[in-house]
Amino acid sequence: MLDIGPLELVALVVLAVLVFGPDKLPKVIRDVTHFIRKIREFSDSAKEDIRSELGPEFKDFEFEDLNPKTFVRKHVLDSDELGLKEIRNGFDLRKEMAEVADAVHGRESDPQQGSSGASGTTPPSLSKGDSNTPDLLRKREEPQRDERPPFDSDAT
């Protein structure tokens, strides 16, 4: 109910009694409910007028569909006319990232994963024996107590 908790509802009732008084409060409540009912009737009649003006081909038209989030959810995410669910389910981000990491480090992909893998030809600049390319997946050794951490000129 409009995100109002029980404590807030009690506070509103107490505030209404204090502002309008116990003798005028029932009349104020009747007036407010009558006003809300009139607004709903006006809104419903306006919707029906618009539907009747649009014609019979728009009889299933819902005004909530005009909200962009609802429109996208209904026509793109829920419907599978474009085959998006198949594409979404067929995409494995971890496998793709592992393939990219293997290609960067010059290793062959694991053939058991069913991936297409790297080309098998390793460029000389990416071979494992090359001292110019660090192995980012290898764990670092724990430094000794009095050893200084390595200096990174890019970080400073």
N, C-alpha and C positions, 0 to 999 in steps of 0.2 A: 504494500500500500504506500506508494511514493517514497519508499525507503525511510519510513518513519518508524522508529522503535517504540516499544510500549512506554518507556519512560518519557520519551518526547511527546507521545500522544497524551499522557497524563498532564504533562506541563502545558500543552496547548489547551486542554479542557479547563485547567485551573486558570490560565490566563484569560480565556474567553469568559469564564464566570466573573472574574475580577473586572474585566473591561465592560461587558454588557450588563452584568448583574443577573441574578437568577430568574427574575421575572421577565426580562426581555430576551433571554437566551433562546427559548424555543422559537420565537418569532424570527430571530436572526438566522437560526438554523434552517427554518422553512424557506426563508427568502434566498439563502445561499443555494440550497438544493434545487429550488425552482429556477434560479439563474443558470445553474449548471445543466439542468434538464433542457432549458431553452437553447443553450449553446450547442448541446449534442443534437437536438432536433434540427437546428439550423445547419450544422455540419453535415448531418445525414441527408437532408434535403438537397444541399448543394452537391454532394457526391452523386446522388441519384439524377439530378439535372444534368450533370456533366456526362454521366454514363448514357443517359437517354439521347443527348446531343451527339455523342460519339457514334452511336449506332449499334446494331446487333453484333458486329464483329468484335466489339470491345466489351462484351458482356462480362467476361472474366477479368477485366481490368481491375487491379488493386492499386490504390493510391500509395500503399506502403512500398510498392515496387519502384516508385520514383526516387526513393532514397538510394544513393549510389552504392552503398555497401550491400543493401538488399538486392539490388539489380545485379551486381557482379556475382554475389553468392548464388543467386537463382539461375542465372544464365550462363555463367562460366564455370563455377566450381562444382555445382550440383549436377549439371547436365554433362554428358560425356559425348556430345556430338563431335567434338574435335579430337577425341582420343587422349585427353589430358591425363586421365587417371592411369592409363597404361604407361604414358611417359613418366609420370610422377612415381609410379611403382617400380618402373624399370631402372630408375636412376639410383645408383648406390654411391653416395658421396665418399664414403670411406675407401671403397675400392678404387674410385677415380683418383683420390688423393694419393693412395699408395702407388698407383701406376705412375703418377706424375713424379712422386719422390724417387721411385726406382729409375725413371728416365733421367732425372737430374743427376742422380748419383751413378748412373751408368750400370745399373744392375738389371738383370733379367727379372721380369715379373714372375710370380709364382703361377705355373700353368694349372695347378689344381683349383685355383679360384675361377677359372674359366674366362680369364681376361685375355685380351688380345696381346698385351704385354709390350715390351720395348722391342725394337727392331733387331736386337741381337748384336749389332755392330756398335761397339763402344768407342766413342770419340776419345782420342788420346788425352784430351784435357780433363775428362771426367773419370778416368780410371781410378781404381782404389789405391794404387800405388803412388799416385800423384800427391806430392806434399803440399801443393798450392791450394787444393780444394779440401776444406775440412769436412769431416764426416759428422753431419749435424745430428744423426740418430744415435751416435755413440755416447754413452754416459761419461761424464767427466770423472776423473779421479779426485778423491778428497784431498784438499791441500794439507800440507803439514802445518803444525801449529804456528811456526815462525815464518812460513812461506807467504809471500805476498800474492794476491790474486793477479791473473794476467791483465796486462794493460790493453785496453781497447781504445784506440785513437778515435774511432767513429763515435763512441759514446760520450766523449768529453767535448 
